[in-house]
Amino acid sequence: MTNPYEEILRGESLLRRGPGLRHELIAGRLHALVSQSAATLANVQVLPPRSVIEICPGTLLRPDLVLVTAPTGKPWLIAEVVDKVDHHPDTVTKKDIYEDVRLPRLWMVDPRYDIVEVYHGSRYGLSLHCTLANRDALTESLLPEMNVGITELFAD
């Protein structure tokens, strides 16, 4: 387990408990696979896990995975590995924030059900593009080398 950490959600401090072992295994595996897929892309930077990002004024988040465009440093893909005990901030509050800032891509990785919800930004906000489970594969058109089997991602 990792240590507790703080996030600031719309000006309010939220102390998050340290994620459990399975959360960390999944987050680490996802980070490694995405980093490998993005390695050849000149305009993409993968931030270290749980890097502090100021997504908007008064909101400092620590997502499990963040990809930014290198020229601007602006996030274009964020992945949140949902905590089984403390899931509301990830699945509701932070998702609303990501929608408000018009994040282009959001992956909600949910170890409770071994699924990944893939959201695409649209002019109307985040839209559920697909829900992946079992033998599906997580791919991303902006990361041509990206192809992660869901069973591989959630393997214990």
C-alpha positions as semicolon CSV with decimal commas, in nm:
position;residue;x (nm);y (nm);z (nm)
1;M;0,000;0,000;0,000
2;T;0,105;0,358;-0,058
3;N;0,071;0,648;0,179
4;P;-0,238;0,868;0,200
5;Y;-0,231;1,174;-0,024
6;E;-0,424;1,497;-0,067
7;E;-0,623;1,626;-0,361
8;I;-0,794;1,965;-0,385
9;L;-1,135;1,934;-0,551
10;R;-1,284;2,273;-0,638
11;G;-1,107;2,437;-0,346
12;E;-1,192;2,161;-0,095
13;S;-0,915;1,946;0,052
14;L;-0,972;1,572;0,027
15;L;-0,738;1,332;0,204
16;R;-0,730;1,005;0,008
17;R;-0,623;0,684;0,175
18;G;-0,336;0,493;0,018
19;P;-0,450;0,256;-0,255
20;G;-0,439;-0,118;-0,198
21;L;-0,205;-0,368;-0,360
22;R;-0,437;-0,468;-0,648
23;H;-0,502;-0,103;-0,733
24;E;-0,128;-0,038;-0,746
25;L;-0,060;-0,347;-0,961
26;I;-0,325;-0,244;-1,214
27;A;-0,217;0,122;-1,215
28;G;0,149;0,024;-1,254
29;R;0,073;-0,218;-1,537
30;L;-0,141;0,041;-1,718
31;H;0,123;0,310;-1,676
32;A;0,399;0,083;-1,813
33;L;0,193;-0,027;-2,115
34;V;0,083;0,325;-2,204
35;S;0,435;0,462;-2,155
36;Q;0,569;0,197;-2,392
37;S;0,300;0,281;-2,650
38;A;0,369;0,655;-2,627
39;A;0,749;0,629;-2,633
40;T;0,779;0,700;-3,005
41;L;0,536;0,990;-3,013
42;A;0,718;1,325;-3,008
43;N;0,422;1,538;-2,895
44;V;0,309;1,316;-2,606
45;Q;0,447;1,305;-2,254
46;V;0,342;1,050;-1,991
47;L;0,365;1,200;-1,642
48;P;0,487;0,992;-1,348
49;P;0,209;0,808;-1,162
50;R;-0,004;1,029;-0,938
51;S;0,167;1,349;-1,049
52;V;-0,002;1,659;-0,917
53;I;-0,181;1,844;-1,196
54;E;-0,374;2,168;-1,173
55;I;-0,662;2,078;-1,402
56;C;-0,832;2,413;-1,339
57;P;-0,793;2,693;-1,081
58;G;-0,848;2,560;-0,729
59;T;-0,832;2,196;-0,835
60;L;-0,517;1,989;-0,782
61;L;-0,557;1,623;-0,875
62;R;-0,334;1,317;-0,866
63;P;-0,463;1,082;-1,137
64;D;-0,316;0,736;-1,177
65;L;-0,218;0,813;-1,537
66;V;-0,188;1,142;-1,727
67;L;-0,083;1,199;-2,086
68;V;-0,016;1,558;-2,186
69;T;0,063;1,723;-2,515
70;A;0,430;1,813;-2,499
71;P;0,403;2,165;-2,648
72;T;0,127;2,284;-2,411
73;G;0,149;2,050;-2,112
74;K;-0,231;2,018;-2,128
75;P;-0,378;1,677;-2,035
76;W;-0,552;1,493;-2,317
77;L;-0,590;1,149;-2,158
78;I;-0,639;1,068;-1,790
79;A;-0,695;0,727;-1,635
80;E;-0,837;0,681;-1,289
81;V;-0,812;0,340;-1,126
82;V;-1,122;0,339;-0,908
83;D;-1,069;0,268;-0,539
84;K;-1,309;0,002;-0,410
85;V;-1,365;0,180;-0,078
86;D;-1,330;0,546;-0,175
87;H;-1,476;0,547;-0,528
88;H;-1,710;0,851;-0,518
89;P;-1,438;1,115;-0,574
90;D;-1,316;0,930;-0,885
91;T;-1,645;0,816;-1,036
92;V;-1,852;1,127;-0,967
93;T;-1,663;1,438;-0,853
94;K;-1,348;1,410;-1,062
95;K;-1,541;1,286;-1,364
96;D;-1,754;1,604;-1,343
97;I;-1,438;1,814;-1,324
98;Y;-1,290;1,638;-1,628
99;E;-1,612;1,703;-1,815
100;D;-1,610;2,072;-1,717
101;V;-1,255;2,119;-1,850
102;R;-1,342;1,928;-2,169
103;L;-1,085;1,653;-2,127
104;P;-1,055;1,471;-2,464
105;R;-1,017;1,118;-2,316
106;L;-1,096;0,958;-1,982
107;W;-1,051;0,595;-1,882
108;M;-1,226;0,480;-1,566
109;V;-1,050;0,157;-1,474
110;D;-1,269;-0,029;-1,226
111;P;-1,112;-0,326;-1,045
112;R;-1,439;-0,388;-0,859
113;Y;-1,589;-0,531;-1,179
114;D;-1,275;-0,572;-1,397
115;I;-1,403;-0,324;-1,654
116;V;-1,275;-0,010;-1,825
117;E;-1,513;0,267;-1,923
118;V;-1,375;0,475;-2,209
119;Y;-1,510;0,830;-2,239
120;H;-1,451;1,065;-2,530
121;G;-1,488;1,439;-2,500
122;S;-1,749;1,601;-2,718
123;R;-1,895;1,948;-2,744
124;Y;-2,159;1,831;-2,495
125;G;-1,911;1,691;-2,241
126;L;-1,780;1,341;-2,180
127;S;-1,963;1,067;-2,363
128;L;-1,932;0,697;-2,283
129;H;-1,764;0,553;-2,591
130;C;-1,751;0,190;-2,472
131;T;-1,725;-0,040;-2,171
132;L;-1,454;-0,303;-2,200
133;A;-1,446;-0,635;-2,015
134;N;-1,328;-0,996;-2,044
135;R;-1,164;-1,056;-2,383
136;D;-1,193;-0,698;-2,506
137;A;-0,884;-0,488;-2,571
138;L;-0,815;-0,131;-2,464
139;T;-0,698;0,067;-2,766
140;E;-0,665;0,436;-2,842
141;S;-0,649;0,584;-3,192
142;L;-0,415;0,858;-3,069
143;L;-0,175;0,588;-2,943
144;P;-0,140;0,360;-3,247
145;E;0,076;0,104;-3,064
146;M;-0,171;0,074;-2,774
147;N;-0,346;-0,262;-2,742
148;V;-0,399;-0,398;-2,390
149;G;-0,611;-0,701;-2,322
150;I;-0,856;-0,642;-2,037
151;T;-0,777;-0,981;-1,881
152;E;-0,407;-0,889;-1,896
153;L;-0,472;-0,552;-1,733
154;F;-0,667;-0,703;-1,442
155;A;-0,454;-1,018;-1,396
156;D;-0,356;-1,081;-1,033
